[in-house]
């Protein structure tokens, strides 16, 4: 093995930092604080809402009820060839049907030379970066991805598994360390920063495609680069037992596969995060000058689902649900529950809620019946009103969702309609850690998914 312990900042940002740039808004849920019935779903960014808040990333522990979160689509073994934007749906449009879409996007994914690009621009729809999250979950399996990372100080590329209760498994790549992959894991977003280790990569993570593999079993977890056991790390579940809590602090709940590119070196983050990322993002590099944005490339993702863990509660075959807010392996059930909302006004307890409809005469039957509840994490303004269109409040709630970014005059095509903020690369909603003396504070919101400490930095700023 050629990995070394990351002593200075391995806990800082899990491969998923929450970028919710909602000025003046603090976290509404998390740490035992539940969402109100009027907006019952707690996102991994610590905000409450309906619609997309109740889909992937909905935290059953801090939502109004466990049932507020929509059941999660079960694992599908599949080889995903990311050569176009087919199968990628913006988070402003996805309603939970994993048979119609493989990935949900935030920010601006693009396609160039039969590869999907994750983009990061200084402003515009990808100003907080880009996230792809699988629509189907994995409850133990082997997941591999062929990718090229971005490069440059302050820029972080991530490949992670993240559960709704913020169990997390990470590969993350700092743009100034192009021959290192940082491996990490978290249990329910608990910010234990001693879990990280570096794995050496044979050649540049930016110039060359490498295959990164997560082999996640009920009793053992292995990170491997290019199939080489000399570039590998193994963690046994037995090594994670906490005698104080009498729990195995081991990732053990159904998770989404996520890829992201984000600005850890943003001025909005704490100094510890910025230092970990190699410094502030430089927006005048040749990469940005030539294309208008930083980018990482993903071209193939393979998911192999493993058998269910011993003692699994099997009541069907369609969806994962939680039976308790404890959020451990033995509280997960497989059911035949539906996973699809009728509209972005729905919740897990009201799946069929629809937009107000217009009458045959073309006027709204209830012209004032618009939604003032947030429906997509990271968007500003009220939710949709009549027939899914915004109400007469002067704000369409699609800030950052145009799919364009400044200076993006390249030949790459981009997806439209996705929120530019509100994806997680860190951990659980937690108190912001902006103390410059702390080497591992997070971005915003949840643990990248394990340490939503960063969330605090972004949400509160």
N, C-alpha and C positions, 0 to 999 in steps of 0.2 A: 504494500500500500504506500502511496506517495502523497497522502493528504496530511495536512497539518492543522492543528487547532487554530481557529481564528480567534485570537485573544482580544483584539481591540474593538472590533465592531461586528461580530457575527450576529448578534441579536438585534441589531439596529433596525433593519428593514427586511422583513421577510419578503419573499419574492412577490409580495403584493402590498403595496402601500396604498392607503386609502386617499384618494384625491378629491375630497369633496370641498370645492371652493365655494362655500356658501357663506358669504360675509355676514358676520354678526350672529351666526347660528351656532349654538353649542349642541352637544349630544343630547338627544331626547330619550334614549333608552340604552340599556346596558348595565352590567354590574348589579342586576336585580331590579333595576328600574324598568317597569313595563310600559308599553305603549297604551294609550287610551283606546276605548272601543271605537271611537270615531275614525281613527287611523291606526289600526291594530297591529301592523306588521313592522317589526324592527329590522332594518337593513344592517348589513355588516359595517355600515358607516356610522351607526348609532343614531339614525334618523327614523322617524315613524311615517307610515303612509299606507297606500293601497296599491293594487296593480302590481307593477314590477317589484315593489318592496316585498311582496308576498311570494315572489318566485325565487330563483336561485340566490342564495345568500341570506334568505330570511332566517333570523335567529329565533328558534322556537322558545328558547329560555327567557327571552326578554320581550317577546311579542305579547299582545293582550291575552291570548290563549295559545296553547301549543297548536291547536287546530287553525289558528289564524294564518299560518304559513301553508302554502299550497303543497301537496305531496310532490316529491321529487322523482323524476323519471329514473327507472332502474338502469343498471349498467348494460351497455351493448358492446360486444367485441367487434371492433371494426378498424380498418386501416383508412385513415382520412388523408386524401391527397389534396393538399392546399395549393391548388394551381389557379384558382379563381375565387371570386367572392360568392360563388354558389354555395348555399348551405350556411352562410353567415348572415344573421339577422340583427339589425340594430336593436338595442335594448328599449327603444321607444316603440317597437312593433311586436316584439316577441311576447306570446301569451301562454307559453308552457308546452306547446306541442313539439316534442323532440323528434317526431316522425317527419316533420316538415323542415326542420332546421337542425344543424349540427352544433352551431356556435352562436353565441350572443356577443355582440360587440359594443364597446364603449369607446369613444374617441373616433379615430379615422384609420381603419385598415385599408390598405391599397393593394393592388396587384401589379407586379412588374416581372416580366420574363417568367411567367408561370410560377411565381412565388408570392405568397402573401406577406406584405410588409406591415409591421407595426410601426406607426409613425409618432414622432414627438416634435412639435413645433413650438415656437416661442409664444404664439398667440393662436387663436382660432379653435377649431373643433378638437384638435389634438394637442392643445396647449397644456393639458395635464397628462398627456400620453395616450396610449391605446391599450385596451384589454380585450382579449378573446377568452370566453368562458364556455366550456362544453355545456350543452343542454342536457345531456345524460350524465348521471353521477356514476362514480366507481366506488364499490365497497370491497376493497382488496382486488388487486390486479397488477398487471405489468403494463406500464405506460412508457413509451419511448417517443422521442421527438427529434427530428433533424432540424437544426436551426443554426443561424448565424446571429451573433449578438451585435448590438450597436457598440460604439466606442466613443471615448471622450470623457472628460471629467464631469462628474455630477449626473451621468446617465447610467441607468441600471436596467438590465434586461432580466426577466424572470420567467421560470417555468415551474409551476407549483401545483399541488393538490390542496384544495381548501374546502373544509366542510362547513355546514351551516352553524355548527356550534364551535367553529374556529379551531378544529384540529387542522394541522397544516404540515405539509412536507414540501421543502423548497430546494430548487436549484436557482441560484441567482448569480448575476454576472455584473461586476462593476466595470465601467467602461475604461478604466485606467489599468485594469489587471487582466490582460487578454490571454493569459495562459493559466488562469485559475477559474474554477467553478466553486462557488460557496454552497455547501450543503447545510441544511438546517431542518429542524422539526419543532413543532409546538403542540401542546395538549390544551385544547379549549382556550387558546389565546393567552395562556399564562406566560408572561414575559421572562422566561428563564433564558438568559443570554449565554449560557455555557454549552449549548447544544450544537454550536456551529463548528464545522470543519471544512478546510479547503481540500479540494481534489485537483491535482495538476492535470492540465490538458496538454496534449502533445504538440499542438500548434495553435496559432491564433484563433480565438473564438470568433473574431470579426471576419478574417479573411477566408476561413474554411468552415464548411459544414461539419458539424460533429453530431453524433447520436448520443443523447442523454437519456438514461433509462432509470425509472423508479420501479423497483420490484417490491411491492407492498403486500406483505402477507400478515395474517393475524398474529404471528409470533416473531416476525423478523422483517426488517426493512433494509433494502440495499439501493444505494446510489451508484451508478456505473457510467463511465464515459467511454464511448466507442467500443463497448463490449469487452474491455480490457480489465481483467481482475487486478492489474497493477494500478489501475486508475479507478479505484472503487472504495466505498465505505459501507460497512454493515453495522446495523444497530439491532440488538435483540430486545424484544419486549421485556424480557426478564431484567434488563439493565435499567428500566425506567420506573421501577417500583418506588413509590414514595411512602416510607413507613409512617410518616405523620398523617397523611391523608388516607393511607391504606388503599391507594389507587395506583394502577399502572398509568403513568402519564405518557401515554403512547398514542399516536394518531390511530383512531379506531372507528370513525363514523363516515358514512357515505360522503364523498367529496367530488367537487367539480375539477376538471383539468383546466388550468388557466395559463395564459401567456400574456406578458405585459412588457411595456417599455414606458418608463416614467422618470421624471426629473427629481431624483433624490437630492441633487444639488441645487434645489430651488432656494431662493432667499427666504421663502416662507417656512422652511424647515429649520429645526434646531441645528446648532453648530455641530453636535455629535453626528447627526445624519449627514450633514454636508461633508464633514471630514471623512466619514466612512466611504462616501461616494467619490472621493478624490478631489473635492472642491466644488465651487459653484459651476453651473452649466455655462459653457462658452457658446454663445449663439453666433459666433463669427468663424467657426471652423470651416474647412473646405467642404465637409459633408453637408453642412447646413447651407452654405453659399451655393452649392451646385444643385441641390434638390429642394431646398426650403425647409428641410426637417431632418432630424436624426431618424434612423430606421434600424429595425432588426428584421430578420427574414425567417419564416417558418414554411417548410414545404411538405413535411410528412409527419403525421402523428398516428401511432399505432396503440390501440387499447385492447388488452386481453383481460377479460373478466375472470376472476377466480371463483371457486365455489364459495358458498356462504359460510360464515364462521359457525363453528359448533354451537348449537343451542339457539340459532337464529329464529325469530318469531316469523314464521312463514304463514301468511293469511291470504296470499294472492301472489301475483307476479308482475304487477304493473308499476308500483311506486314504493318509495321509501317514506316512512313516517316515523315520528317519535312518539313513544307512549309515556314519556316522562321528561321533565325539564332537567333531569340529571345529565342527559346527553352523552351517555356512554354506550358502548357496543350492545349491551343487553337491553337497551331501551329503544332500539331500532326495530321496526317491523316492516315486512314486505306485504303490501296490500294490493287490492284491485282498484283503489281509489283513482279518480280522474286527476289529471295533472294540468288541465287546460282551462284557463279563464275565458269567459265570453268577451270581456273587455278589460281595459286597464283601470276600471273602477271596481273590479272584483277583488275578493279576498278568499282565503281558504274556507271561511264559513259562509261565503256568499259568492260561489263560483259563477253564477249565472247573471250577476248584476251587469246591466248593459247601460250604454249611454242613453240620455233622453233622445227620443226620436221625433222627427218632424212629422207633421200631419200630412194628409194627402194634398192639402192646399198649398203645401210648401212652407208653411210656417210652423214653428215649434209649438207642440202642444203645451209645453211648459218652458217658455223662453228664458225664464230665470233659473231653471234647474241645471245649473252648472256646478262642477265640482271644484271646491276650494282646497281639496286635499291633494297632497303631492302624490303623483302616480309613478314617477321614475326617479330613482335616486340620482341626485346631482343636477336635476333640472330646476330652474326657477319658475315661479308663477303657478297658477292654478292648473288643475287637471282639466281634461277635456269635458266639453258640455254636449250640446245637441249633436247627435250623430258623430260623436268623437271629435268635433271641432271645439276650439276653445271658446269660453264664454266672453261676454263683453266687459272684460276687466282690463283691457289694454295690454295684456301680457299673454303671449301664446304659450309660454312655458317651454319653449324649445331653444333656449339659449345654448349656444354651442353645439346644436344638433344638425347643422347644415351639412356636415361632412366635408367642408372645405377648410383649408388652412392657409394662412398668409404665406405668400411666396412659394406656393406648391407647384410652380410651373414645370412639372415633370411629366413624363409620358405615363406615369402610373395612374390607374383609375382607382377611385375611392368609393367606399360605401357612404351612404347618406342617412341622416335621420337619427344617429345615435348620440346619446348624451356624451358631452366631452368631459364630464367629471363623474365622480362617484364610483370609481372602481377601487378595489382594495388590494393593497400590497403590504399588508402588515398584519395586524392582529385584531384582537377584540377591542370593542369600544372601551377606552380607558382614559384616565386622566392624562392630559397632555404632558409630555416630558420635553420641555424646551430648554432645560438646563444645559448650558454648553459644556458642563463638566461631565455630563452623562454621555458615554460613547455610543449608546445604542438607543436613542430615542426613535420613535416611529414617525411615519408620515401622517396619516390622519385616519382615524376611524376604527380599524379593526386590525387584526394581525394580518399581515399580508398574508398577511392574513394572519398573523398571530399576534402582531403587536400594533394594534390600531393606535398606537401612541402617536403615530404620525398623524393619525386622523385628527387628533386634537390639534396638532399644529395647523392643519389646513382648515378644519371646520370652524375653529374659533377665530382664526384670522379671517 
